[in-house]
Amino acid sequence: MMSDIENEILEELFFVISYNELLEEVGCAERDLEQGLLSLIQREWVKAFSEIDGEPLEIAYIEDHMKTLYFLASKQGMLALHGH
Protein backbone atom coordinates (compact mmCIF):
# COMPACT_ATOMS: atom_id res chain seq x y z
CA MET A 1 0.00 0.00 0.00
CA MET A 2 1.23 3.45 -0.92
CA SER A 3 0.64 6.75 0.84
CA ASP A 4 -0.72 9.70 -1.13
CA ILE A 5 2.73 11.34 -1.11
CA GLU A 6 4.40 8.16 -2.39
CA ASN A 7 1.81 7.93 -5.16
CA GLU A 8 2.40 11.57 -6.14
CA ILE A 9 6.17 11.02 -6.14
CA LEU A 10 5.92 8.00 -8.44
CA GLU A 11 3.63 9.89 -10.82
CA GLU A 12 6.41 12.46 -11.32
CA LEU A 13 9.19 9.93 -11.89
CA PHE A 14 8.51 8.64 -15.39
CA PHE A 15 11.67 10.54 -16.34
CA VAL A 16 14.78 11.44 -14.34
CA ILE A 17 14.11 14.52 -12.20
CA SER A 18 16.16 16.42 -9.62
CA TYR A 19 15.24 16.66 -5.96
CA ASN A 20 14.34 20.35 -6.27
CA GLU A 21 12.17 19.78 -9.34
CA LEU A 22 10.42 16.91 -7.59
CA LEU A 23 9.83 19.01 -4.49
CA GLU A 24 8.27 21.73 -6.62
CA GLU A 25 6.09 19.30 -8.61
CA VAL A 26 4.81 17.34 -5.60
CA GLY A 27 4.33 20.50 -3.53
CA CYS A 28 4.76 18.95 -0.09
CA ALA A 29 7.05 19.63 2.86
CA GLU A 30 10.69 18.59 2.39
CA ARG A 31 10.47 16.16 5.30
CA ASP A 32 7.45 14.43 3.74
CA LEU A 33 9.17 14.20 0.36
CA GLU A 34 12.32 12.74 1.90
CA GLN A 35 10.38 10.16 3.93
CA GLY A 36 8.35 9.18 0.86
CA LEU A 37 11.43 8.88 -1.32
CA LEU A 38 13.28 6.75 1.25
CA SER A 39 10.28 4.45 1.62
CA LEU A 40 10.02 4.02 -2.16
CA ILE A 41 13.79 3.49 -2.51
CA GLN A 42 13.75 0.83 0.23
CA ARG A 43 11.02 -1.01 -1.71
CA GLU A 44 13.14 -0.65 -4.87
CA TRP A 45 10.35 1.35 -6.56
CA VAL A 46 12.59 4.40 -7.03
CA LYS A 47 16.26 4.67 -7.94
CA ALA A 48 18.54 7.58 -7.05
CA PHE A 49 21.48 8.89 -9.07
CA SER A 50 24.21 11.48 -8.50
CA GLU A 51 24.24 12.21 -12.26
CA ILE A 52 21.40 11.98 -14.76
CA ASP A 53 23.08 9.11 -16.62
CA GLY A 54 24.92 7.61 -13.62
CA GLU A 55 24.61 4.30 -11.80
CA PRO A 56 21.96 3.84 -9.05
CA LEU A 57 23.22 4.72 -5.57
CA GLU A 58 23.16 2.81 -2.29
CA ILE A 59 20.67 3.95 0.36
CA ALA A 60 23.39 4.88 2.88
CA TYR A 61 24.71 7.49 0.42
CA ILE A 62 21.24 8.67 -0.56
CA GLU A 63 20.18 9.67 2.96
CA ASP A 64 23.11 12.08 3.38
CA HIS A 65 22.99 13.58 -0.14
CA MET A 66 19.29 13.50 -1.08
CA LYS A 67 18.97 17.19 -1.99
CA THR A 68 21.71 16.90 -4.65
CA LEU A 69 20.38 13.75 -6.36
CA TYR A 70 18.17 12.77 -9.29
CA PHE A 71 15.37 10.22 -9.09
CA LEU A 72 13.56 7.82 -11.41
CA ALA A 73 10.82 5.25 -10.84
CA SER A 74 11.91 1.66 -11.40
CA LYS A 75 9.94 -0.84 -13.46
CA GLN A 76 8.60 -2.28 -10.17
CA GLY A 77 7.54 1.21 -9.09
CA MET A 78 5.64 1.81 -12.33
CA LEU A 79 3.89 -1.55 -11.99
CA ALA A 80 2.94 -0.75 -8.38
CA LEU A 81 1.65 2.67 -9.43
CA HIS A 82 -0.58 1.13 -12.06
CA GLY A 83 -1.86 -1.70 -9.84
CA HIS A 84 0.00 -4.67 -11.32
LOSE-36835 format. One record per residue: x, y, z of N, C-alpha, C in turn. Coordinates in nm, 3 decimals, decimal comma, always signed. Example, Ala and Ser with C-alpha at 12.3 -4.5 7.8 and 13.67 -1.06 7.14 Angstrom:
<drenmars>
{drenmar {+1,319; -0,569; +0,780}; {+1,230; -0,450; +0,780}; {+1,320; -0,330; +0,780}}
{drenmar {+1,285; -0,225; +0,708}; {+1,367; -0,106; +0,714}; {+1,290; +0,003; +0,787}}
</drenmars>
This chain:
<drenmars>
{drenmar {+0,085; -0,119; +0,000}; {+0,000; +0,000; +0,000}; {+0,088; +0,124; +0,000}}
{drenmar {+0,048; +0,221; -0,079}; {+0,123; +0,345; -0,092}; {+0,049; +0,460; -0,027}}
{drenmar {+0,124; +0,552; +0,033}; {+0,064; +0,675; +0,084}; {+0,036; +0,768; -0,033}}
{drenmar {-0,042; +0,872; -0,008}; {-0,072; +0,970; -0,113}; {+0,055; +1,037; -0,163}}
{drenmar {+0,146; +1,069; -0,073}; {+0,273; +1,134; -0,111}; {+0,354; +1,039; -0,199}}
{drenmar {+0,364; +0,913; -0,159}; {+0,440; +0,816; -0,239}; {+0,380; +0,803; -0,379}}
{drenmar {+0,249; +0,801; -0,387}; {+0,181; +0,793; -0,516}; {+0,214; +0,916; -0,601}}
{drenmar {+0,208; +1,034; -0,542}; {+0,240; +1,157; -0,614}; {+0,386; +1,157; -0,662}}
{drenmar {+0,475; +1,109; -0,576}; {+0,617; +1,102; -0,614}; {+0,634; +1,013; -0,736}}
{drenmar {+0,578; +0,893; -0,731}; {+0,592; +0,800; -0,844}; {+0,534; +0,857; -0,973}}
{drenmar {+0,424; +0,930; -0,963}; {+0,363; +0,989; -1,082}; {+0,456; +1,090; -1,151}}
{drenmar {+0,547; +1,148; -1,075}; {+0,641; +1,246; -1,132}; {+0,770; +1,183; -1,183}}
{drenmar {+0,789; +1,054; -1,161}; {+0,919; +0,993; -1,189}; {+0,920; +0,903; -1,311}}
{drenmar {+0,843; +0,937; -1,413}; {+0,851; +0,864; -1,539}; {+0,984; +0,894; -1,608}}
{drenmar {+1,039; +1,011; -1,580}; {+1,167; +1,054; -1,634}; {+1,255; +1,099; -1,518}}
{drenmar {+1,385; +1,101; -1,538}; {+1,478; +1,144; -1,434}; {+1,449; +1,290; -1,398}}
{drenmar {+1,443; +1,317; -1,268}; {+1,411; +1,452; -1,220}; {+1,495; +1,481; -1,095}}
{drenmar {+1,536; +1,605; -1,079}; {+1,616; +1,642; -0,962}; {+1,528; +1,653; -0,838}}
{drenmar {+1,594; +1,651; -0,724}; {+1,524; +1,666; -0,596}; {+1,442; +1,795; -0,594}}
{drenmar {+1,504; +1,906; -0,632}; {+1,434; +2,035; -0,627}; {+1,315; +2,040; -0,721}}
{drenmar {+1,330; +1,983; -0,840}; {+1,217; +1,978; -0,934}; {+1,104; +1,892; -0,878}}
{drenmar {+1,142; +1,781; -0,818}; {+1,042; +1,691; -0,759}; {+0,969; +1,759; -0,644}}
{drenmar {+1,043; +1,828; -0,560}; {+0,983; +1,901; -0,449}; {+0,881; +2,003; -0,500}}
{drenmar {+0,917; +2,074; -0,605}; {+0,827; +2,173; -0,662}; {+0,703; +2,107; -0,723}}
{drenmar {+0,721; +1,998; -0,794}; {+0,609; +1,930; -0,861}; {+0,513; +1,866; -0,761}}
{drenmar {+0,566; +1,802; -0,658}; {+0,481; +1,734; -0,560}; {+0,417; +1,835; -0,466}}
{drenmar {+0,489; +1,942; -0,434}; {+0,433; +2,050; -0,353}; {+0,405; +2,012; -0,208}}
{drenmar {+0,493; +1,933; -0,149}; {+0,476; +1,895; -0,009}; {+0,596; +1,947; +0,071}}
{drenmar {+0,594; +1,925; +0,201}; {+0,705; +1,963; +0,286}; {+0,827; +1,877; +0,253}}
{drenmar {+0,946; +1,934; +0,268}; {+1,069; +1,859; +0,239}; {+1,077; +1,730; +0,318}}
{drenmar {+1,041; +1,736; +0,445}; {+1,047; +1,616; +0,530}; {+0,957; +1,506; +0,475}}
{drenmar {+0,838; +1,541; +0,429}; {+0,745; +1,443; +0,374}; {+0,799; +1,384; +0,244}}
{drenmar {+0,859; +1,469; +0,161}; {+0,917; +1,420; +0,036}; {+1,031; +1,323; +0,065}}
{drenmar {+1,118; +1,359; +0,157}; {+1,232; +1,274; +0,190}; {+1,187; +1,140; +0,248}}
{drenmar {+1,089; +1,142; +0,336}; {+1,038; +1,016; +0,393}; {+0,974; +0,930; +0,284}}
{drenmar {+0,898; +0,992; +0,196}; {+0,835; +0,918; +0,086}; {+0,938; +0,859; -0,008}}
{drenmar {+1,038; +0,938; -0,044}; {+1,143; +0,888; -0,132}; {+1,218; +0,770; -0,068}}
{drenmar {+1,255; +0,784; +0,058}; {+1,328; +0,675; +0,125}; {+1,244; +0,548; +0,131}}
{drenmar {+1,117; +0,562; +0,158}; {+1,028; +0,445; +0,162}; {+1,023; +0,378; +0,025}}
{drenmar {+1,009; +0,457; -0,081}; {+1,002; +0,402; -0,216}; {+1,136; +0,341; -0,258}}
{drenmar {+1,246; +0,401; -0,219}; {+1,379; +0,349; -0,251}; {+1,402; +0,217; -0,178}}
{drenmar {+1,360; +0,208; -0,053}; {+1,375; +0,083; +0,023}; {+1,296; -0,031; -0,040}}
{drenmar {+1,183; +0,000; -0,102}; {+1,102; -0,101; -0,171}; {+1,150; -0,128; -0,313}}
{drenmar {+1,256; -0,055; -0,354}; {+1,314; -0,065; -0,487}; {+1,217; -0,018; -0,595}}
{drenmar {+1,130; +0,076; -0,561}; {+1,035; +0,135; -0,656}; {+1,089; +0,264; -0,716}}
{drenmar {+1,193; +0,319; -0,654}; {+1,259; +0,440; -0,703}; {+1,409; +0,418; -0,694}}
{drenmar {+1,480; +0,471; -0,794}; {+1,626; +0,467; -0,794}; {+1,677; +0,610; -0,785}}
{drenmar {+1,792; +0,627; -0,721}; {+1,854; +0,758; -0,705}; {+1,991; +0,758; -0,774}}
{drenmar {+2,025; +0,875; -0,831}; {+2,148; +0,889; -0,907}; {+2,216; +1,021; -0,871}}
{drenmar {+2,350; +1,022; -0,873}; {+2,421; +1,148; -0,850}; {+2,433; +1,227; -0,980}}
{drenmar {+2,422; +1,159; -1,094}; {+2,424; +1,221; -1,226}; {+2,307; +1,165; -1,304}}
{drenmar {+2,257; +1,242; -1,399}; {+2,140; +1,198; -1,476}; {+2,163; +1,062; -1,541}}
{drenmar {+2,282; +1,038; -1,594}; {+2,308; +0,911; -1,662}; {+2,401; +0,821; -1,581}}
{drenmar {+2,404; +0,839; -1,449}; {+2,492; +0,761; -1,362}; {+2,432; +0,628; -1,320}}
{drenmar {+2,505; +0,558; -1,236}; {+2,461; +0,430; -1,180}; {+2,375; +0,456; -1,055}}
{drenmar {+2,277; +0,368; -1,027}; {+2,196; +0,384; -0,905}; {+2,284; +0,380; -0,780}}
{drenmar {+2,245; +0,458; -0,681}; {+2,322; +0,472; -0,557}; {+2,268; +0,383; -0,445}}
{drenmar {+2,355; +0,356; -0,348}; {+2,316; +0,281; -0,229}; {+2,241; +0,372; -0,132}}
{drenmar {+2,151; +0,315; -0,053}; {+2,067; +0,395; +0,036}; {+2,148; +0,472; +0,140}}
{drenmar {+2,258; +0,417; +0,188}; {+2,339; +0,488; +0,288}; {+2,389; +0,622; +0,233}}
{drenmar {+2,425; +0,625; +0,106}; {+2,471; +0,749; +0,042}; {+2,353; +0,844; +0,019}}
{drenmar {+2,242; +0,787; -0,021}; {+2,124; +0,867; -0,056}; {+2,077; +0,953; +0,061}}
{drenmar {+2,071; +0,895; +0,179}; {+2,018; +0,967; +0,296}; {+2,097; +1,094; +0,326}}
{drenmar {+2,226; +1,092; +0,306}; {+2,311; +1,208; +0,338}; {+2,321; +1,309; +0,224}}
{drenmar {+2,279; +1,272; +0,104}; {+2,299; +1,358; -0,014}; {+2,171; +1,381; -0,093}}
{drenmar {+2,056; +1,352; -0,036}; {+1,929; +1,350; -0,108}; {+1,903; +1,477; -0,189}}
{drenmar {+1,932; +1,593; -0,133}; {+1,897; +1,719; -0,199}; {+1,981; +1,748; -0,323}}
{drenmar {+2,087; +1,669; -0,348}; {+2,171; +1,690; -0,465}; {+2,149; +1,581; -0,571}}
{drenmar {+2,054; +1,492; -0,550}; {+2,038; +1,375; -0,636}; {+1,926; +1,389; -0,738}}
{drenmar {+1,923; +1,292; -0,828}; {+1,817; +1,277; -0,929}; {+1,745; +1,146; -0,901}}
{drenmar {+1,619; +1,139; -0,940}; {+1,537; +1,022; -0,909}; {+1,459; +0,975; -1,031}}
{drenmar {+1,431; +0,844; -1,033}; {+1,356; +0,782; -1,141}; {+1,282; +0,661; -1,085}}
{drenmar {+1,157; +0,644; -1,126}; {+1,082; +0,525; -1,084}; {+1,141; +0,403; -1,153}}
{drenmar {+1,146; +0,293; -1,081}; {+1,191; +0,166; -1,140}; {+1,072; +0,099; -1,209}}
{drenmar {+1,101; -0,008; -1,280}; {+0,994; -0,084; -1,346}; {+0,895; -0,133; -1,240}}
{drenmar {+0,947; -0,182; -1,125}; {+0,860; -0,228; -1,017}; {+0,773; -0,116; -0,963}}
{drenmar {+0,829; +0,005; -0,956}; {+0,754; +0,121; -0,909}; {+0,641; +0,157; -1,004}}
{drenmar {+0,668; +0,151; -1,134}; {+0,564; +0,181; -1,233}; {+0,453; +0,077; -1,227}}
{drenmar {+0,491; -0,050; -1,211}; {+0,389; -0,155; -1,199}; {+0,304; -0,135; -1,074}}
{drenmar {+0,368; -0,099; -0,963}; {+0,294; -0,075; -0,838}; {+0,200; +0,044; -0,854}}
{drenmar {+0,246; +0,148; -0,922}; {+0,165; +0,267; -0,943}; {+0,038; +0,235; -1,022}}
{drenmar {+0,054; +0,145; -1,118}; {-0,058; +0,113; -1,206}; {-0,133; -0,014; -1,163}}
{drenmar {-0,108; -0,061; -1,041}; {-0,186; -0,170; -0,984}; {-0,156; -0,308; -1,040}}
{drenmar {-0,034; -0,335; -1,081}; {+0,000; -0,467; -1,132}; {+0,078; -0,546; -1,031}}
</drenmars>
